Amino acid sequence: MDGLADKIFNTNDFAPENVGGSGAPLAMQRTLANPIGCIGVGLHSGAQISLTLHPAPVNSGIVIRRSDLGISFPARFDLVTDTRLCTLLHPENRPDARVGTVEHVMAALAAMGVTNAAIEVDGPEIPVLDGSAAPFLFLLDCAGLVDQNAAAAIIEVRRPVRIDDGDGFAELLPAPSFPGLRMEIAIDFSASVIGRQTLQLDLTQSMFRHELAGARTFAMAGEIDTLRKAGLARGGSLENAVVVDNDRVLNPAGLHQPDEFVRHKMLDAVGDLYLAGAALQGIFRANRPGHAMNNRLLRALFADPANYSFIRPNLSPNLSRAA
Ligand SMILES: [Zn+2]
C-alpha cells in the first residue's frame, strides 16, 4: 500500500489546459488510430469469441456491434437488462442480440478517454481474457489513440443521488471544484482472505493503468457449482478469475495485490459508470457495490434532469478557451 496515500486526491493528471471554466475537464473527443482485435473465451457463455475495437467518427459514442447478427446499439445504461454477474446489454426488443461482460473493456475505454469506438463481437459476450482490464489497455496501447476535432461531453453531478439496498449503498455527489471522478469504495466479505477492504482514488489514465487495470474478477469456490448449474461461469477458470476458498486463494500464483478484490470492484464501477454515455464529474462513493447497484445509480441520476448537467461544448476547445 506504500505510495497509495500519495495517489489519493492526486490531480496531477489533470493538466491546467484541460480544465474548462466550470472546473470540469475540457478534453477532446478521442478514438482509436487503428482497429485492433483478439480472440478469447466468454466468462459466462464459454463461447470462443472474436473481439474487434474499431475507430469511430466524432459524436458517435461507444457502440456495441454484434457482427454475427448485423446489429449495433449504444453502450448505454438504459439498455442494461442483466446484472447478476456481469453487466449485460441488448437493444430494445432484441434479447438475442445481447452482449455480456462489457464492464472491463468499458473501463479501459473510460480511463483512456476514448469517447468514440465500436466494440464488435461475433457472439454474446466480450472475451474475459485474464479477468482484468489490462488486456484491453494493451489493445488500446497497440492500436494507438487519436484526439478528434471536437470537445468531449461531460456529465456533471449536480445533486446527491443514492441507492441503498439494505446490504450496501452507492451514491454520486457533486464536487464543483474537482475536475474529474473521485471514487471511494469499501467491500466486506466473510471470506477471511478478502475481509474488509477500502480504496479511494481519482480516475485518471495513470491511476487506472497502475492501480486498477490488472485487478482480476473473483469468485467464491463454493458458489461455482451453483453458477454453472445456472448456465453461468462456463468459461471461468483459474486463468481468468481469482477463486477464493475462505482463507485461501486457489490460484497457484496467488494475488496480484493483497487488495486486488476492492481494486477489481472499482474497475467494474469505472466500466459500469461509463455507460452514462460520457465521463462523469463528481464523487462516486459505495459500500459493497455491484453491477446492479451501479446501474440503478445511473438510472436514478438520469431520472431527474435536476440531478445533472450534460455539458457538450459547442465550440472547438481552442475557441472555448479563448472566449
Ligand atoms: Zn469485473
Boltz pocket constraint, residues with backbone or C-beta under 6 A from the ligand:
constraints:
  - pocket:
      binder: B
      contacts: [[A, 103], [A, 104], [A, 131], [A, 217], [A, 264], [A, 268]]
      max_distance: 6.0
